Amino acid sequence: MQSWCGVQRGERIGCVGCHEMRTHAMPAGPMPAAMRRPPSRIEPIPDVPSVMDFPRDIQPILDRRCVRCHNTERYAGKLDLDGGRTEMCRVSYESIVRRGLVADGPNRPKSNYPPRQIGSSASRLLQVLLAGHHDVQFDSRELKLLRLWIETSATYPGTYAALGSGRVPVHLPGNAMHRCADCHLRESKDDAGKPVKTWNIGWGGRLCNLDRPAASLLLCAPLGREAGGLGLCGTDGWTSTADPGYRAVLAAIVAASNELQRVKRFAMPGFRPNRHYVCEMQRFGILPANLANADPVDPYTTDEAYWRSFWWQPVSSAPRTAGF
């Protein structure tokens, strides 16, 4: 399935209703192979988290195996897998999504794909690694984490606490970005058919590294090679880090970096979920009602306790009290 469903113990779920008309019987045909044996017992997958989280589970793998080549210094394959934070998530996650290295179902425009068109078997990232990418050795658990992360829709956050937390826009100076317009500003039409201009490099903040501002692709790509950049923009780029345009963009990224350190984002040291998350978890009895504003809250363990509250529990055989 390319969506989600929940089934409690003792319940049954079938295909009629979504894949057949509710008023029609299923057409006669050969017995499916899955119906020729008892159902398999659903068991947790050992040695992996119950909910995948990109910063916690996937980025460490990229740091160990990939970043030494895939960064803005070497930029192998024109791919940056640095773990620095962008205005919304991580540089590596932005790069993976932008380059289409994973094929997940929910984030694609349609459904009902043929077999093996989505998931890890259709994702270029895993295909390249399994083929032996420059003899880089991934252990079995690392490959399992990558595969399961893709199979669970390649999501970025693994906690509800990520909602409404830590998004910091980078306010890029227009006068410093004007030189990019000739190549990266394109004309299109809005829903009403009116012409509009949009950047074809995506949101500028997605190309910024708020942990290492000078390593931002937005700065390194147009900076000449002689000045330590990638020189991808030729004569239209900056020839020196002393260029006023370069300095203005760098200052904007540094300002956003400072703001992120102030407000914090999930998976950052000292992060505390916002009051809406805390209030909901208190309402469900996961967090104590007398929680002080200064008390730390671990969103991962809190989420796990929340999910466990939905687990099936056997009904007590003790007789009920009269009147209840």
Secondary structure, 3 states (H helix, E strand, C coil): CCCCCCCCCCCCCCCECCCECCCCCCCCCCCCHHHHCCCCCCCCCCCCCCCCCHHHHHHHHHHHHCCCCCCCCCCHHHCCCCCCECCCCEHHHHHHHHCCCCCCCCCCCCCCCCCCCCCHHHCHHHHHHHCCHHHCCCCHHHHHHHHHHHHCCCCCCCCHHHCCCCCCCCCCCHHHHHHHHHHHEEEEECCCCCEEEEECCCCHHHHCCCCCHHHCHHHHCCECHHHCCCCCCHHHCECCCCCHHHHHHHHHHHHHHHHHHHHCCCCCCCCCCCHHHHHHHHHCCCCCCCCCCCCCCCHHHHHHHHHHCCCCCCCCCCCCCCCC
